[in-house]
Amino acid sequence: MKNRLEEIRKKHGLKQEDLAAALEVSRQTIGSLENGRYNPSIILAFKIARYFNMSIEEIFIYEGDGK
């Protein structure tokens, strides 16, 4: 799943470490999310969206089977 997390994080002037601390996850988790190596749990996706006052769809781009 693609996402805009890195772009949004940088726009807010945050380091990966800062965002990780705010969301109570590791910096490695943030890095993996940004690189597309890891898809967030629905709970983490909601936490990220709430943190940035955005919708999940504004951050995460689901590219399903086209249906």
Secondary structure as UniProt FT lines:
FT   STRAND          2..3
FT   HELIX           5..11
FT   TURN            12..13
FT   HELIX           16..23
FT   HELIX           27..34
FT   TURN            35..36
FT   HELIX           42..51
FT   TURN            52..53
FT   HELIX           56..59
FT   STRAND          60..61
//
